Amino acid sequence: MLHLAAPTDQSWAARAREHLPEILLDHAHCEKKAASTALSLIFRYPERPAMVVPLSRLAREELAHFEEVVAVMRARGLEFRRQTPSPYAARLMSAARTHEPMRLLDTLLCCSLIEARSCERMRLLAETLDDPGLVKLYRGLLACEARHFHSYVELARELEVVGEAELTARLEALALHEAEVLRGDPGEPRLHSAVAA
C-alpha cells in the first residue's frame, strides 16, 4: 500500500526504544520540516494553482502534529531544541531530476515516500513501545501519514506530465533508491535513520 521497496528491520525499533528522547525530538523536527516543504512547494510553483489548497491543508495538519509531539515531549520533561538532522531526506531528494516538470514530479514522489516511511516506522513504534501515551500518539498518526503519502502521489498524478505506467515505474525506482538510502551506517537515532545492513 505504501510502495516501500524494503521493510524496516526490527533492529531499528529496538534502537529507537533505547533513544526515545532523540526520536521524539527528531519526530517534532520532521513534522516541522514536512509543513515547511508543503509551503515551499506553494511558493516555488505558483503556476500550479491546483496544488495550493491540498498543500496548504497538508501544511496545517503537519503543524498540528508538530504541536502534538511537542506537547508529548513536554509532558515527559523534554523540550524542543536544535538537532543535527538526519541526511535521509537530502539523500532521497538527490535522485530527483533537475529539469521541470520532472523535478516537481520527482519531488512530490519523494515526499510521498518520506510519508510512507514515517507511517511504517510509527506503526513499528505503536506496536513495540510500552508507554501507553506514546502508543496512542503513534497509532493516532498512522492514518494521517498514509493519507499524506496518497496525497503526494495524487498531486504527482494530477500534473499529467507522464502516464500512469510511467508514474508507477518512477515511484518504484525512487522507492528502490529510498531503500538504498536506508542501508549502511545508522548514524544518530532518528525517525528516518538507516539500519546497518
C-alpha positions in Angstrom: 0.0 0.0 0.0 2.8 2.4 0.8 5.1 1.4 -2.1 8.2 0.9 0.1 10.8 -1.3 -1.6 12.1 -2.7 1.7 10.6 -3.0 5.2 12.4 -1.6 8.3 14.2 -4.2 10.3 13.1 -4.7 13.9 16.5 -3.6 15.0 15.5 -0.1 14.2 12.6 -0.3 16.6 14.8 -1.8 19.3 17.3 1.1 18.9 14.5 3.7 18.8 13.2 2.4 22.1 16.6 2.9 23.7 16.7 6.5 22.4 13.1 7.8 22.8 14.1 11.4 23.7 16.1 11.7 20.5 13.4 10.0 18.4 10.7 12.3 19.8 12.8 15.4 19.1 13.5 14.2 15.6 9.8 13.5 15.1 8.9 17.0 16.0 11.6 18.3 13.6 10.2 16.0 10.9 6.7 17.4 11.3 8.0 20.9 11.2 10.0 20.2 8.0 7.0 18.5 6.4 5.0 21.6 6.9 7.8 23.8 5.6 8.2 21.5 2.5 4.5 21.8 1.7 4.6 25.6 2.0 7.8 25.9 0.0 6.1 24.0 -2.9 3.3 26.5 -2.9 5.8 29.4 -3.2 8.0 27.6 -5.7 5.2 26.6 -8.1 2.6 29.5 -8.3 1.9 28.4 -11.8 0.4 25.2 -10.4 -2.8 26.5 -8.6 -4.3 23.1 -8.3 -1.6 22.2 -5.7 -2.3 25.3 -3.5 -5.2 24.1 -1.3 -4.1 20.5 -0.9 -0.6 21.6 0.1 -2.0 24.3 2.5 -4.2 21.7 4.2 -1.2 19.3 4.4 1.0 22.0 6.0 -1.6 22.9 8.6 -2.0 19.2 9.5 1.8 18.8 9.8 2.0 21.8 12.1 -0.8 20.4 14.2 1.2 17.2 14.5 4.3 19.2 15.4 2.4 20.8 18.3 1.1 17.4 19.4 4.6 15.9 19.5 5.9 19.0 21.4 3.2 18.6 24.0 4.0 14.9 24.4 7.7 15.9 24.8 6.9 18.5 27.4 4.8 16.0 29.4 7.9 13.9 29.6 10.2 16.8 30.7 11.7 17.3 27.3 11.8 20.5 25.3 12.1 21.2 21.6 15.6 22.3 20.6 18.0 22.3 17.7 19.1 18.9 16.5 21.5 17.6 13.9 19.3 16.5 11.1 19.3 13.1 9.5 20.8 13.0 6.0 17.9 10.8 4.8 15.7 13.4 3.1 18.6 15.1 1.3 19.9 11.8 0.1 16.5 10.7 -1.1 15.9 14.0 -2.9 19.3 13.8 -4.6 17.6 11.3 -7.1 15.2 14.0 -8.3 15.7 15.1 -11.9 16.8 18.7 -12.3 14.6 19.7 -15.3 11.0 20.7 -15.0 8.4 19.4 -14.8 10.2 16.2 -13.9 11.8 17.9 -10.9 8.4 18.6 -9.5 7.1 15.1 -10.2 10.1 13.5 -8.5 9.9 15.9 -5.5 6.3 15.0 -5.0 7.0 11.3 -5.2 10.0 11.6 -2.9 7.7 13.4 -0.4 5.2 10.6 -0.7 8.0 8.1 0.2 9.0 10.1 3.2 5.4 10.0 4.4 5.2 6.3 3.7 8.4 5.5 5.7 7.1 7.7 8.5 3.9 5.7 8.6 5.7 2.4 8.6 8.0 3.5 11.4 5.3 5.0 13.5 3.4 1.7 13.2 6.5 -0.1 14.5 6.7 2.2 17.4 3.0 1.8 18.2 3.5 -2.0 18.1 6.6 -2.1 20.3 6.6 0.7 22.8 5.4 0.1 26.4 4.4 3.7 27.1 0.6 4.0 26.6 0.8 7.7 25.8 3.3 7.1 23.0 1.4 4.2 21.7 -1.7 6.4 21.5 0.3 9.1 19.8 1.7 6.9 17.1 -1.5 4.9 16.5 -3.3 8.2 16.1 -0.9 9.5 13.4 -0.9 6.4 11.2 -3.9 7.2 9.1 -2.7 10.8 8.5 0.7 9.7 7.4 -0.8 7.1 5.0 -3.2 9.8 3.7 -0.2 12.2 3.1 1.5 9.5 1.1 -1.5 9.2 -1.1 -2.0 13.0 -1.3 1.5 13.5 -2.7 1.1 10.6 -5.2 -2.2 12.1 -6.3 -0.6 15.6 -6.7 2.1 14.0 -8.9 -0.6 12.2 -11.0 -2.6 15.5 -11.4 0.4 17.1 -13.0 -0.4 15.0 -16.1 3.2 15.1 -17.3 3.5 11.3 -17.6 1.1 8.4 -18.0 0.1 6.1 -15.1 2.5 3.4 -16.1 5.5 5.8 -16.1 4.3 7.3 -12.9 4.2 3.9 -11.2 7.6 3.0 -12.6 9.1 6.2 -11.4 7.6 5.7 -7.9 9.1 2.2 -7.8 12.5 3.4 -8.9 12.5 6.1 -6.3 11.4 3.5 -3.7 14.4 1.4 -4.5 16.6 4.4 -4.1 14.9 5.2 -0.8 15.6 1.7 0.4 19.2 2.1 -0.6 19.5 5.4 1.3 18.4 3.5 4.5 21.2 0.8 4.1 24.6 1.3 5.8 25.7 3.3 8.8 22.7 4.0 11.0 24.2 7.2 12.4 22.3 9.0 15.1 18.9 7.6 16.2 16.3 9.3 14.1 12.8 8.6 12.8 14.4 8.0 9.3 17.8 6.8 10.4 19.4 3.9 8.5 19.6 0.4 9.7 23.0 -1.2 9.4 23.0 -4.0 6.8 
